[in-house]
Amino acid sequence: MSVKIRIPTPLQSATEQQAEVQAEGATVGDLLSDLESRFPPLKARLRDDSGKLRRFINIYLNDEDIRFLENEATPVKESDEVSI
């Protein structure tokens, strides 16, 4: 399913200046993987060398921090909105 992802201004250089993109996946992690495959420079900005999200990167699902949900395993539905 396709979910809207909002990209903050500092990361838009890695998404061809797009402030919003659509990504496919059933979980937040799937969405991020889809984004990283379509916009390879984004991966280095979001993840450290071990592949974990950088500590200063916050991901929100409908304004709720995913750290208080199921992190990257948090399921998404088409009406959801993800913000980085």
PDB file with SEQRES, HELIX, SHEET and CRYST1 records, atoms N, CA, C and O in Angstrom:
SEQRES   1 A   84  MET SER VAL LYS ILE ARG ILE PRO THR PRO LEU GLN SER          
SEQRES   2 A   84  ALA THR GLU GLN GLN ALA GLU VAL GLN ALA GLU GLY ALA          
SEQRES   3 A   84  THR VAL GLY ASP LEU LEU SER ASP LEU GLU SER ARG PHE          
SEQRES   4 A   84  PRO PRO LEU LYS ALA ARG LEU ARG ASP ASP SER GLY LYS          
SEQRES   5 A   84  LEU ARG ARG PHE ILE ASN ILE TYR LEU ASN ASP GLU ASP          
SEQRES   6 A   84  ILE ARG PHE LEU GLU ASN GLU ALA THR PRO VAL LYS GLU          
SEQRES   7 A   84  SER ASP GLU VAL SER ILE                                      
HELIX    1 AA1 THR A    9  THR A   15  5                                   7    
HELIX    2 AA2 VAL A   28  ARG A   38  1                                  11    
HELIX    3 AA3 PRO A   40  LEU A   46  1                                   7    
HELIX    4 AA4 ILE A   66  PHE A   68  5                                   3    
HELIX    5 AA5 ASN A   71  ALA A   73  5                                   3    
SHEET    1 AA1 5 GLU A  20  GLU A  24  0                                        
SHEET    2 AA1 5 SER A   2  ARG A   6 -1                                        
SHEET    3 AA1 5 GLU A  81  SER A  83  1                                        
SHEET    4 AA1 5 TYR A  60  LEU A  61 -1                                        
SHEET    5 AA1 5 GLU A  64  ASP A  65 -1                                        
CRYST1    1.000    1.000    1.000  90.00  90.00  90.00 P 1           1          
ATOM      1  N   MET A   1       0.824  -1.177   0.000  1.00  0.00           N  
ATOM      2  CA  MET A   1       0.000   0.000   0.000  1.00  0.00           C  
ATOM      3  C   MET A   1       0.870   1.242   0.000  1.00  0.00           C  
ATOM      4  O   MET A   1       2.011   1.214   0.461  1.00  0.00           O  
ATOM      5  N   SER A   2       0.337   2.306  -0.508  1.00  0.00           N  
ATOM      6  CA  SER A   2       1.071   3.555  -0.639  1.00  0.00           C  
ATOM      7  C   SER A   2       0.726   4.491   0.518  1.00  0.00           C  
ATOM      8  O   SER A   2      -0.444   4.705   0.835  1.00  0.00           O  
ATOM      9  N   VAL A   3       1.766   5.043   1.141  1.00  0.00           N  
ATOM     10  CA  VAL A   3       1.601   5.933   2.286  1.00  0.00           C  
ATOM     11  C   VAL A   3       2.384   7.214   2.015  1.00  0.00           C  
ATOM     12  O   VAL A   3       3.488   7.174   1.471  1.00  0.00           O  
ATOM     13  N   LYS A   4       1.802   8.353   2.399  1.00  0.00           N  
ATOM     14  CA  LYS A   4       2.475   9.640   2.218  1.00  0.00           C  
ATOM     15  C   LYS A   4       3.527   9.837   3.304  1.00  0.00           C  
ATOM     16  O   LYS A   4       3.277   9.600   4.486  1.00  0.00           O  
ATOM     17  N   ILE A   5       4.708  10.276   2.877  1.00  0.00           N  
ATOM     18  CA  ILE A   5       5.791  10.564   3.811  1.00  0.00           C  
ATOM     19  C   ILE A   5       6.215  12.011   3.616  1.00  0.00           C  
ATOM     20  O   ILE A   5       6.504  12.442   2.500  1.00  0.00           O  
ATOM     21  N   ARG A   6       6.250  12.754   4.714  1.00  0.00           N  
ATOM     22  CA  ARG A   6       6.709  14.145   4.684  1.00  0.00           C  
ATOM     23  C   ARG A   6       8.217  14.166   4.947  1.00  0.00           C  
ATOM     24  O   ARG A   6       8.717  13.545   5.884  1.00  0.00           O  
ATOM     25  N   ILE A   7       8.911  14.895   4.094  1.00  0.00           N  
ATOM     26  CA  ILE A   7      10.367  14.986   4.181  1.00  0.00           C  
ATOM     27  C   ILE A   7      10.735  16.378   4.690  1.00  0.00           C  
ATOM     28  O   ILE A   7      10.285  17.370   4.115  1.00  0.00           O  
ATOM     29  N   PRO A   8      11.542  16.484   5.753  1.00  0.00           N  
ATOM     30  CA  PRO A   8      11.919  17.810   6.246  1.00  0.00           C  
ATOM     31  C   PRO A   8      12.881  18.506   5.277  1.00  0.00           C  
ATOM     32  O   PRO A   8      13.595  17.853   4.516  1.00  0.00           O  
ATOM     33  N   THR A   9      12.886  19.812   5.321  1.00  0.00           N  
ATOM     34  CA  THR A   9      13.703  20.612   4.409  1.00  0.00           C  
ATOM     35  C   THR A   9      15.165  20.168   4.364  1.00  0.00           C  
ATOM     36  O   THR A   9      15.710  20.063   3.265  1.00  0.00           O  
ATOM     37  N   PRO A  10      15.837  19.900   5.496  1.00  0.00           N  
ATOM     38  CA  PRO A  10      17.251  19.505   5.416  1.00  0.00           C  
ATOM     39  C   PRO A  10      17.504  18.199   4.653  1.00  0.00           C  
ATOM     40  O   PRO A  10      18.617  17.975   4.178  1.00  0.00           O  
ATOM     41  N   LEU A  11      16.493  17.339   4.529  1.00  0.00           N  
ATOM     42  CA  LEU A  11      16.668  16.060   3.827  1.00  0.00           C  
ATOM     43  C   LEU A  11      16.154  16.095   2.391  1.00  0.00           C  
ATOM     44  O   LEU A  11      16.326  15.123   1.655  1.00  0.00           O  
ATOM     45  N   GLN A  12      15.533  17.184   1.984  1.00  0.00           N  
ATOM     46  CA  GLN A  12      14.949  17.247   0.646  1.00  0.00           C  
ATOM     47  C   GLN A  12      15.994  17.206  -0.465  1.00  0.00           C  
ATOM     48  O   GLN A  12      15.671  16.850  -1.598  1.00  0.00           O  
ATOM     49  N   SER A  13      17.225  17.562  -0.162  1.00  0.00           N  
ATOM     50  CA  SER A  13      18.278  17.448  -1.182  1.00  0.00           C  
ATOM     51  C   SER A  13      18.509  15.983  -1.560  1.00  0.00           C  
ATOM     52  O   SER A  13      19.002  15.695  -2.650  1.00  0.00           O  
ATOM     53  N   ALA A  14      18.159  15.064  -0.669  1.00  0.00           N  
ATOM     54  CA  ALA A  14      18.315  13.630  -0.942  1.00  0.00           C  
ATOM     55  C   ALA A  14      17.086  13.035  -1.625  1.00  0.00           C  
ATOM     56  O   ALA A  14      17.116  11.883  -2.056  1.00  0.00           O  
ATOM     57  N   THR A  15      15.997  13.818  -1.727  1.00  0.00           N  
ATOM     58  CA  THR A  15      14.762  13.328  -2.356  1.00  0.00           C  
ATOM     59  C   THR A  15      14.379  14.194  -3.555  1.00  0.00           C  
ATOM     60  O   THR A  15      13.198  14.377  -3.851  1.00  0.00           O  
ATOM     61  N   GLU A  16      15.389  14.720  -4.238  1.00  0.00           N  
ATOM     62  CA  GLU A  16      15.160  15.547  -5.428  1.00  0.00           C  
ATOM     63  C   GLU A  16      14.252  16.736  -5.118  1.00  0.00           C  
ATOM     64  O   GLU A  16      13.387  17.095  -5.917  1.00  0.00           O  
ATOM     65  N   GLN A  17      14.459  17.340  -3.950  1.00  0.00           N  
ATOM     66  CA  GLN A  17      13.737  18.538  -3.488  1.00  0.00           C  
ATOM     67  C   GLN A  17      12.249  18.304  -3.238  1.00  0.00           C  
ATOM     68  O   GLN A  17      11.470  19.256  -3.207  1.00  0.00           O  
ATOM     69  N   GLN A  18      11.855  17.069  -3.063  1.00  0.00           N  
ATOM     70  CA  GLN A  18      10.447  16.765  -2.795  1.00  0.00           C  
ATOM     71  C   GLN A  18      10.159  16.846  -1.292  1.00  0.00           C  
ATOM     72  O   GLN A  18      10.880  16.268  -0.478  1.00  0.00           O  
ATOM     73  N   ALA A  19       9.106  17.566  -0.943  1.00  0.00           N  
ATOM     74  CA  ALA A  19       8.702  17.702   0.456  1.00  0.00           C  
ATOM     75  C   ALA A  19       7.794  16.556   0.891  1.00  0.00           C  
ATOM     76  O   ALA A  19       7.704  16.247   2.079  1.00  0.00           O  
ATOM     77  N   GLU A  20       7.124  15.930  -0.072  1.00  0.00           N  
ATOM     78  CA  GLU A  20       6.266  14.779   0.206  1.00  0.00           C  
ATOM     79  C   GLU A  20       6.497  13.734  -0.869  1.00  0.00           C  
ATOM     80  O   GLU A  20       6.585  14.050  -2.055  1.00  0.00           O  
ATOM     81  N   VAL A  21       6.594  12.492  -0.438  1.00  0.00           N  
ATOM     82  CA  VAL A  21       6.743  11.381  -1.379  1.00  0.00           C  
ATOM     83  C   VAL A  21       5.812  10.257  -0.943  1.00  0.00           C  
ATOM     84  O   VAL A  21       5.403  10.192   0.216  1.00  0.00           O  
ATOM     85  N   GLN A  22       5.486   9.392  -1.863  1.00  0.00           N  
ATOM     86  CA  GLN A  22       4.698   8.200  -1.563  1.00  0.00           C  
ATOM     87  C   GLN A  22       5.670   7.028  -1.458  1.00  0.00           C  
ATOM     88  O   GLN A  22       6.618   6.927  -2.236  1.00  0.00           O  
ATOM     89  N   ALA A  23       5.430   6.154  -0.502  1.00  0.00           N  
ATOM     90  CA  ALA A  23       6.254   4.958  -0.354  1.00  0.00           C  
ATOM     91  C   ALA A  23       5.329   3.766  -0.147  1.00  0.00           C  
ATOM     92  O   ALA A  23       4.198   3.904   0.318  1.00  0.00           O  
ATOM     93  N   GLU A  24       5.841   2.594  -0.505  1.00  0.00           N  
ATOM     94  CA  GLU A  24       5.075   1.350  -0.413  1.00  0.00           C  
ATOM     95  C   GLU A  24       5.577   0.520   0.762  1.00  0.00           C  
ATOM     96  O   GLU A  24       6.780   0.440   1.011  1.00  0.00           O  
ATOM     97  N   GLY A  25       4.642  -0.097   1.480  1.00  0.00           N  
ATOM     98  CA  GLY A  25       5.043  -0.998   2.544  1.00  0.00           C  
ATOM     99  C   GLY A  25       3.936  -1.239   3.543  1.00  0.00           C  
ATOM    100  O   GLY A  25       2.939  -0.518   3.579  1.00  0.00           O  
ATOM    101  N   ALA A  26       4.126  -2.270   4.359  1.00  0.00           N  
ATOM    102  CA  ALA A  26       3.150  -2.632   5.383  1.00  0.00           C  
ATOM    103  C   ALA A  26       3.559  -2.137   6.768  1.00  0.00           C  
ATOM    104  O   ALA A  26       2.737  -2.084   7.683  1.00  0.00           O  
ATOM    105  N   THR A  27       4.842  -1.773   6.916  1.00  0.00           N  
ATOM    106  CA  THR A  27       5.351  -1.261   8.190  1.00  0.00           C  
ATOM    107  C   THR A  27       6.171  -0.005   7.923  1.00  0.00           C  
ATOM    108  O   THR A  27       6.521   0.292   6.781  1.00  0.00           O  
ATOM    109  N   VAL A  28       6.471   0.721   8.986  1.00  0.00           N  
ATOM    110  CA  VAL A  28       7.318   1.907   8.847  1.00  0.00           C  
ATOM    111  C   VAL A  28       8.673   1.510   8.261  1.00  0.00           C  
ATOM    112  O   VAL A  28       9.208   2.221   7.411  1.00  0.00           O  
ATOM    113  N   GLY A  29       9.227   0.394   8.701  1.00  0.00           N  
ATOM    114  CA  GLY A  29      10.508  -0.076   8.170  1.00  0.00           C  
ATOM    115  C   GLY A  29      10.446  -0.357   6.678  1.00  0.00           C  
ATOM    116  O   GLY A  29      11.383  -0.044   5.944  1.00  0.00           O  
ATOM    117  N   ASP A  30       9.338  -0.951   6.226  1.00  0.00           N  
ATOM    118  CA  ASP A  30       9.157  -1.200   4.787  1.00  0.00           C  
ATOM    119  C   ASP A  30       9.134   0.110   4.017  1.00  0.00           C  
ATOM    120  O   ASP A  30       9.738   0.220   2.950  1.00  0.00           O  
ATOM    121  N   LEU A  31       8.434   1.107   4.558  1.00  0.00           N  
ATOM    122  CA  LEU A  31       8.360   2.413   3.899  1.00  0.00           C  
ATOM    123  C   LEU A  31       9.745   3.036   3.783  1.00  0.00           C  
ATOM    124  O   LEU A  31      10.111   3.568   2.735  1.00  0.00           O  
ATOM    125  N   LEU A  32      10.512   2.966   4.872  1.00  0.00           N  
ATOM    126  CA  LEU A  32      11.860   3.535   4.849  1.00  0.00           C  
ATOM    127  C   LEU A  32      12.744   2.796   3.851  1.00  0.00           C  
ATOM    128  O   LEU A  32      13.523   3.422   3.133  1.00  0.00           O  
ATOM    129  N   SER A  33      12.632   1.477   3.800  1.00  0.00           N  
ATOM    130  CA  SER A  33      13.415   0.696   2.830  1.00  0.00           C  
ATOM    131  C   SER A  33      13.063   1.085   1.405  1.00  0.00           C  
ATOM    132  O   SER A  33      13.946   1.207   0.556  1.00  0.00           O  
ATOM    133  N   ASP A  34      11.772   1.283   1.136  1.00  0.00           N  
ATOM    134  CA  ASP A  34      11.336   1.711  -0.195  1.00  0.00           C  
ATOM    135  C   ASP A  34      11.930   3.076  -0.527  1.00  0.00           C  
ATOM    136  O   ASP A  34      12.438   3.283  -1.629  1.00  0.00           O  
ATOM    137  N   LEU A  35      11.866   4.000   0.417  1.00  0.00           N  
ATOM    138  CA  LEU A  35      12.446   5.333   0.197  1.00  0.00           C  
ATOM    139  C   LEU A  35      13.944   5.251  -0.067  1.00  0.00           C  
ATOM    140  O   LEU A  35      14.457   5.879  -0.993  1.00  0.00           O  
ATOM    141  N   GLU A  36      14.637   4.472   0.753  1.00  0.00           N  
ATOM    142  CA  GLU A  36      16.092   4.357   0.626  1.00  0.00           C  
ATOM    143  C   GLU A  36      16.496   3.717  -0.692  1.00  0.00           C  
ATOM    144  O   GLU A  36      17.556   4.038  -1.229  1.00  0.00           O  
ATOM    145  N   SER A  37      15.677   2.821  -1.223  1.00  0.00           N  
ATOM    146  CA  SER A  37      16.010   2.207  -2.514  1.00  0.00           C  
ATOM    147  C   SER A  37      15.771   3.189  -3.658  1.00  0.00           C  
ATOM    148  O   SER A  37      16.488   3.158  -4.659  1.00  0.00           O  
ATOM    149  N   ARG A  38      14.776   4.053  -3.522  1.00  0.00           N  
ATOM    150  CA  ARG A  38      14.478   5.034  -4.564  1.00  0.00           C  
ATOM    151  C   ARG A  38      15.367   6.268  -4.477  1.00  0.00           C  
ATOM    152  O   ARG A  38      15.650   6.905  -5.492  1.00  0.00           O  
ATOM    153  N   PHE A  39      15.805   6.603  -3.272  1.00  0.00           N  
ATOM    154  CA  PHE A  39      16.647   7.779  -3.036  1.00  0.00           C  
ATOM    155  C   PHE A  39      17.874   7.349  -2.226  1.00  0.00           C  
ATOM    156  O   PHE A  39      17.938   7.607  -1.024  1.00  0.00           O  
ATOM    157  N   PRO A  40      18.852   6.695  -2.872  1.00  0.00           N  
ATOM    158  CA  PRO A  40      20.007   6.154  -2.139  1.00  0.00           C  
ATOM    159  C   PRO A  40      20.724   7.146  -1.220  1.00  0.00           C  
ATOM    160  O   PRO A  40      21.168   6.733  -0.148  1.00  0.00           O  
ATOM    161  N   PRO A  41      20.866   8.434  -1.573  1.00  0.00           N  
ATOM    162  CA  PRO A  41      21.541   9.353  -0.644  1.00  0.00           C  
ATOM    163  C   PRO A  41      20.818   9.496   0.698  1.00  0.00           C  
ATOM    164  O   PRO A  41      21.427   9.880   1.696  1.00  0.00           O  
ATOM    165  N   LEU A  42      19.541   9.193   0.720  1.00  0.00           N  
ATOM    166  CA  LEU A  42      18.761   9.334   1.945  1.00  0.00           C  
ATOM    167  C   LEU A  42      19.196   8.333   3.013  1.00  0.00           C  
ATOM    168  O   LEU A  42      19.157   8.636   4.206  1.00  0.00           O  
ATOM    169  N   LYS A  43      19.604   7.156   2.590  1.00  0.00           N  
ATOM    170  CA  LYS A  43      19.976   6.111   3.554  1.00  0.00           C  
ATOM    171  C   LYS A  43      21.104   6.571   4.473  1.00  0.00           C  
ATOM    172  O   LYS A  43      21.036   6.363   5.684  1.00  0.00           O  
ATOM    173  N   ALA A  44      22.130   7.188   3.916  1.00  0.00           N  
ATOM    174  CA  ALA A  44      23.260   7.649   4.728  1.00  0.00           C  
ATOM    175  C   ALA A  44      22.848   8.761   5.688  1.00  0.00           C  
ATOM    176  O   ALA A  44      23.462   8.939   6.740  1.00  0.00           O  
ATOM    177  N   ARG A  45      21.825   9.494   5.329  1.00  0.00           N  
ATOM    178  CA  ARG A  45      21.356  10.584   6.185  1.00  0.00           C  
ATOM    179  C   ARG A  45      20.488  10.055   7.330  1.00  0.00           C  
ATOM    180  O   ARG A  45      20.441  10.652   8.405  1.00  0.00           O  
ATOM    181  N   LEU A  46      19.800   8.930   7.095  1.00  0.00           N  
ATOM    182  CA  LEU A  46      18.888   8.378   8.098  1.00  0.00           C  
ATOM    183  C   LEU A  46      19.527   7.337   9.007  1.00  0.00           C  
ATOM    184  O   LEU A  46      19.155   7.220  10.175  1.00  0.00           O  
ATOM    185  N   ARG A  47      20.493   6.574   8.476  1.00  0.00           N  
ATOM    186  CA  ARG A  47      21.018   5.419   9.211  1.00  0.00           C  
ATOM    187  C   ARG A  47      22.512   5.544   9.489  1.00  0.00           C  
ATOM    188  O   ARG A  47      23.253   6.183   8.742  1.00  0.00           O  
ATOM    189  N   ASP A  48      22.933   4.916  10.588  1.00  0.00           N  
ATOM    190  CA  ASP A  48      24.358   4.877  10.902  1.00  0.00           C  
ATOM    191  C   ASP A  48      25.005   3.698  10.170  1.00  0.00           C  
ATOM    192  O   ASP A  48      24.346   3.012   9.389  1.00  0.00           O  
ATOM    193  N   ASP A  49      26.283   3.468  10.422  1.00  0.00           N  
ATOM    194  CA  ASP A  49      27.017   2.404   9.723  1.00  0.00           C  
ATOM    195  C   ASP A  49      26.480   1.006  10.021  1.00  0.00           C  
ATOM    196  O   ASP A  49      26.667   0.088   9.222  1.00  0.00           O  
ATOM    197  N   SER A  50      25.817   0.839  11.158  1.00  0.00           N  
ATOM    198  CA  SER A  50      25.267  -0.477  11.501  1.00  0.00           C  
ATOM    199  C   SER A  50      23.852  -0.668  10.941  1.00  0.00           C  
ATOM    200  O   SER A  50      23.258  -1.732  11.115  1.00  0.00           O  
ATOM    201  N   GLY A  51      23.313   0.355  10.273  1.00  0.00           N  
ATOM    202  CA  GLY A  51      21.990   0.246   9.674  1.00  0.00           C  
ATOM    203  C   GLY A  51      20.843   0.691  10.565  1.00  0.00           C  
ATOM    204  O   GLY A  51      19.679   0.611  10.174  1.00  0.00           O  
ATOM    205  N   LYS A  52      21.173   1.159  11.766  1.00  0.00           N  
ATOM    206  CA  LYS A  52      20.125   1.634  12.679  1.00  0.00           C  
ATOM    207  C   LYS A  52      19.822   3.104  12.393  1.00  0.00           C  
ATOM    208  O   LYS A  52      20.682   3.856  11.935  1.00  0.00           O  
ATOM    209  N   LEU A  53      18.572   3.493  12.676  1.00  0.00           N  
ATOM    210  CA  LEU A  53      18.220   4.903  12.531  1.00  0.00           C  
ATOM    211  C   LEU A  53      19.115   5.738  13.436  1.00  0.00           C  
ATOM    212  O   LEU A  53      19.356   5.382  14.589  1.00  0.00           O  
ATOM    213  N   ARG A  54      19.597   6.837  12.909  1.00  0.00           N  
ATOM    214  CA  ARG A  54      20.430   7.731  13.720  1.00  0.00           C  
ATOM    215  C   ARG A  54      19.596   8.265  14.886  1.00  0.00           C  
ATOM    216  O   ARG A  54      18.386   8.456  14.763  1.00  0.00           O  
ATOM    217  N   ARG A  55      20.260   8.503  16.014  1.00  0.00           N  
ATOM    218  CA  ARG A  55      19.549   8.925  17.224  1.00  0.00           C  
ATOM    219  C   ARG A  55      18.797  10.239  17.053  1.00  0.00           C  
ATOM    220  O   ARG A  55      17.752  10.446  17.669  1.00  0.00           O  
ATOM    221  N   PHE A  56      19.326  11.116  16.222  1.00  0.00           N  
ATOM    222  CA  PHE A  56      18.693  12.429  16.056  1.00  0.00           C  
ATOM    223  C   PHE A  56      17.600  12.433  14.986  1.00  0.00           C  
ATOM    224  O   PHE A  56      17.002  13.475  14.719  1.00  0.00           O  
ATOM    225  N   ILE A  57      17.335  11.279  14.373  1.00  0.00           N  
ATOM    226  CA  ILE A  57      16.257  11.166  13.381  1.00  0.00           C  
ATOM    227  C   ILE A  57      14.991  10.694  14.092  1.00  0.00           C  
ATOM    228  O   ILE A  57      14.979   9.643  14.733  1.00  0.00           O  
ATOM    229  N   ASN A  58      13.947  11.471  13.970  1.00  0.00           N  
ATOM    230  CA  ASN A  58      12.657  11.112  14.567  1.00  0.00           C  
ATOM    231  C   ASN A  58      11.678  10.779  13.453  1.00  0.00           C  
ATOM    232  O   ASN A  58      11.564  11.513  12.471  1.00  0.00           O  
ATOM    233  N   ILE A  59      10.982   9.677  13.613  1.00  0.00           N  
ATOM    234  CA  ILE A  59       9.969   9.251  12.650  1.00  0.00           C  
ATOM    235  C   ILE A  59       8.627   9.240  13.382  1.00  0.00           C  
ATOM    236  O   ILE A  59       8.491   8.649  14.453  1.00  0.00           O  
ATOM    237  N   TYR A  60       7.648   9.901  12.785  1.00  0.00           N  
ATOM    238  CA  TYR A  60       6.319   9.989  13.385  1.00  0.00           C  
ATOM    239  C   TYR A  60       5.288   9.345  12.475  1.00  0.00           C  
ATOM    240  O   TYR A  60       5.304   9.541  11.260  1.00  0.00           O  
ATOM    241  N   LEU A  61       4.406   8.585  13.070  1.00  0.00           N  
ATOM    242  CA  LEU A  61       3.260   8.013  12.367  1.00  0.00           C  
ATOM    243  C   LEU A  61       2.028   8.711  12.921  1.00  0.00           C  
ATOM    244  O   LEU A  61       1.650   8.516  14.076  1.00  0.00           O  
ATOM    245  N   ASN A  62       1.405   9.532  12.072  1.00  0.00           N  
ATOM    246  CA  ASN A  62       0.232  10.306  12.519  1.00  0.00           C  
ATOM    247  C   ASN A  62       0.537  11.080  13.805  1.00  0.00           C  
ATOM    248  O   ASN A  62      -0.252  11.057  14.750  1.00  0.00           O  
ATOM    249  N   ASP A  63       1.675  11.758  13.836  1.00  0.00           N  
ATOM    250  CA  ASP A  63       2.113  12.599  14.962  1.00  0.00           C  
ATOM    251  C   ASP A  63       2.529  11.821  16.210  1.00  0.00           C  
ATOM    252  O   ASP A  63       2.758  12.426  17.257  1.00  0.00           O  
ATOM    253  N   GLU A  64       2.629  10.502  16.124  1.00  0.00           N  
ATOM    254  CA  GLU A  64       3.065   9.678  17.255  1.00  0.00           C  
ATOM    255  C   GLU A  64       4.462   9.143  16.952  1.00  0.00           C  
ATOM    256  O   GLU A  64       4.676   8.504  15.922  1.00  0.00           O  
ATOM    257  N   ASP A  65       5.413   9.406  17.853  1.00  0.00           N  
ATOM    258  CA  ASP A  65       6.788   8.947  17.671  1.00  0.00           C  
ATOM    259  C   ASP A  65       6.806   7.415  17.637  1.00  0.00           C  
ATOM    260  O   ASP A  65       6.280   6.766  18.541  1.00  0.00           O  
ATOM    261  N   ILE A  66       7.413   6.840  16.592  1.00  0.00           N  
ATOM    262  CA  ILE A  66       7.404   5.373  16.460  1.00  0.00           C  
ATOM    263  C   ILE A  66       8.172   4.683  17.576  1.00  0.00           C  
ATOM    264  O   ILE A  66       7.982   3.488  17.803  1.00  0.00           O  
ATOM    265  N   ARG A  67       9.042   5.416  18.285  1.00  0.00           N  
ATOM    266  CA  ARG A  67       9.762   4.814  19.414  1.00  0.00           C  
ATOM    267  C   ARG A  67       8.799   4.403  20.524  1.00  0.00           C  
ATOM    268  O   ARG A  67       9.107   3.519  21.323  1.00  0.00           O  
ATOM    269  N   PHE A  68       7.628   5.052  20.570  1.00  0.00           N  
ATOM    270  CA  PHE A  68       6.633   4.719  21.589  1.00  0.00           C  
ATOM    271  C   PHE A  68       5.580   3.760  21.042  1.00  0.00           C  
ATOM    272  O   PHE A  68       4.624   3.412  21.736  1.00  0.00           O  
ATOM    273  N   LEU A  69       5.763   3.340  19.805  1.00  0.00           N  
ATOM    274  CA  LEU A  69       4.885   2.348  19.186  1.00  0.00           C  
ATOM    275  C   LEU A  69       5.690   1.062  19.048  1.00  0.00           C  
ATOM    276  O   LEU A  69       6.125   0.499  20.053  1.00  0.00           O  
ATOM    277  N   GLU A  70       5.893   0.590  17.827  1.00  0.00           N  
ATOM    278  CA  GLU A  70       6.669  -0.633  17.605  1.00  0.00           C  
ATOM    279  C   GLU A  70       7.911  -0.357  16.766  1.00  0.00           C  
ATOM    280  O   GLU A  70       8.370  -1.218  16.016  1.00  0.00           O  
ATOM    281  N   ASN A  71       8.452   0.858  16.900  1.00  0.00           N  
ATOM    282  CA  ASN A  71       9.606   1.277  16.107  1.00  0.00           C  
ATOM    283  C   ASN A  71       9.352   1.008  14.627  1.00  0.00           C  
ATOM    284  O   ASN A  71       8.265   1.293  14.124  1.00  0.00           O  
ATOM    285  N   GLU A  72      10.336   0.466  13.932  1.00  0.00           N  
ATOM    286  CA  GLU A  72      10.193   0.245  12.493  1.00  0.00           C  
ATOM    287  C   GLU A  72       9.200  -0.871  12.163  1.00  0.00           C  
ATOM    288  O   GLU A  72       8.762  -0.985  11.018  1.00  0.00           O  
ATOM    289  N   ALA A  73       8.844  -1.687  13.140  1.00  0.00           N  
ATOM    290  CA  ALA A  73       7.866  -2.760  12.915  1.00  0.00           C  
ATOM    291  C   ALA A  73       6.422  -2.256  13.029  1.00  0.00           C  
ATOM    292  O   ALA A  73       5.481  -3.034  12.879  1.00  0.00           O  
ATOM    293  N   THR A  74       6.250  -0.974  13.291  1.00  0.00           N  
ATOM    294  CA  THR A  74       4.909  -0.397  13.416  1.00  0.00           C  
ATOM    295  C   THR A  74       4.147  -0.556  12.103  1.00  0.00           C  
ATOM    296  O   THR A  74       4.612  -0.094  11.061  1.00  0.00           O  
ATOM    297  N   PRO A  75       2.987  -1.200  12.141  1.00  0.00           N  
ATOM    298  CA  PRO A  75       2.204  -1.366  10.908  1.00  0.00           C  
ATOM    299  C   PRO A  75       1.594  -0.036  10.457  1.00  0.00           C  
ATOM    300  O   PRO A  75       1.299   0.837  11.273  1.00  0.00           O  
ATOM    301  N   VAL A  76       1.414   0.095   9.146  1.00  0.00           N  
ATOM    302  CA  VAL A  76       0.803   1.300   8.574  1.00  0.00           C  
ATOM    303  C   VAL A  76      -0.386   0.909   7.708  1.00  0.00           C  
ATOM    304  O   VAL A  76      -0.489  -0.218   7.222  1.00  0.00           O  
ATOM    305  N   LYS A  77      -1.279   1.875   7.531  1.00  0.00           N  
ATOM    306  CA  LYS A  77      -2.397   1.693   6.602  1.00  0.00           C  
ATOM    307  C   LYS A  77      -2.412   2.882   5.645  1.00  0.00           C  
ATOM    308  O   LYS A  77      -1.755   3.894   5.893  1.00  0.00           O  
ATOM    309  N   GLU A  78      -3.145   2.759   4.577  1.00  0.00           N  
ATOM    310  CA  GLU A  78      -3.108   3.745   3.503  1.00  0.00           C  
ATOM    311  C   GLU A  78      -3.465   5.158   3.951  1.00  0.00           C  
ATOM    312  O   GLU A  78      -2.957   6.125   3.383  1.00  0.00           O  
ATOM    313  N   SER A  79      -4.312   5.296   4.940  1.00  0.00           N  
ATOM    314  CA  SER A  79      -4.720   6.628   5.397  1.00  0.00           C  
ATOM    315  C   SER A  79      -3.698   7.272   6.333  1.00  0.00           C  
ATOM    316  O   SER A  79      -3.866   8.427   6.724  1.00  0.00           O  
ATOM    317  N   ASP A  80      -2.639   6.539   6.698  1.00  0.00           N  
ATOM    318  CA  ASP A  80      -1.621   7.061   7.606  1.00  0.00           C  
ATOM    319  C   ASP A  80      -0.722   8.075   6.910  1.00  0.00           C  
ATOM    320  O   ASP A  80      -0.626   8.128   5.684  1.00  0.00           O  
ATOM    321  N   GLU A  81      -0.066   8.880   7.752  1.00  0.00           N  
ATOM    322  CA  GLU A  81       0.931   9.823   7.266  1.00  0.00           C  
ATOM    323  C   GLU A  81       2.173   9.687   8.135  1.00  0.00           C  
ATOM    324  O   GLU A  81       2.089   9.679   9.363  1.00  0.00           O  
ATOM    325  N   VAL A  82       3.317   9.582   7.487  1.00  0.00           N  
ATOM    326  CA  VAL A  82       4.588   9.450   8.186  1.00  0.00           C  
ATOM    327  C   VAL A  82       5.372  10.739   7.985  1.00  0.00           C  
ATOM    328  O   VAL A  82       5.424  11.283   6.882  1.00  0.00           O  
ATOM    329  N   SER A  83       5.979  11.220   9.061  1.00  0.00           N  
ATOM    330  CA  SER A  83       6.831  12.408   8.990  1.00  0.00           C  
ATOM    331  C   SER A  83       8.204  12.052   9.523  1.00  0.00           C  
ATOM    332  O   SER A  83       8.341  11.347  10.522  1.00  0.00           O  
ATOM    333  N   ILE A  84       9.216  12.554   8.834  1.00  0.00           N  
ATOM    334  CA  ILE A  84      10.597  12.367   9.296  1.00  0.00           C  
ATOM    335  C   ILE A  84      11.034  13.665   9.946  1.00  0.00           C  
ATOM    336  O   ILE A  84      12.165  13.768  10.420  1.00  0.00           O  
TER     337      ILE A  84                                                      
END                                                                             
